[in-house]
Amino acid sequence: MEPVSSALSSGLQGMQRGFDGMRQSADQIAKADKPDQAGDVAKPLVNLVADRAQIEASVKVVQAADAMSKTIGSLLDVKA
C-alpha cells in the first residue's frame, strides 16, 4: 500500500500548493485596484490558470490512488 499512500500524499500536496497559489494570486489581483496598475494583474491571472491546472492534475492523482487502493483491496478480499 506504500505506493498508494505516496501517490495520495503527492496528490494532496499538489492540491494544497495549487490552492495556496490561487489565494496568493487572488490577493495580488485584489490589491491592484487602481487603473494604472492594470498591467500588474496579468501575471497573477496567468498564475491562476496555472494553479487551476495543477489542482486538476492533482485531483486526478488522488482519484488514481483511490482507484488503486480499491483494486488492491478487492484483490486482497479475493485472495483471502
Secondary structure by P-SEA (a helix, b strand, c coil): caaaaaaaaaaaaaaaaaaaaaaaaaaaaaacccccccccaaaaaaaaaaaaaaaaaaaaaaaaaaaaaaaaaaaaaaac
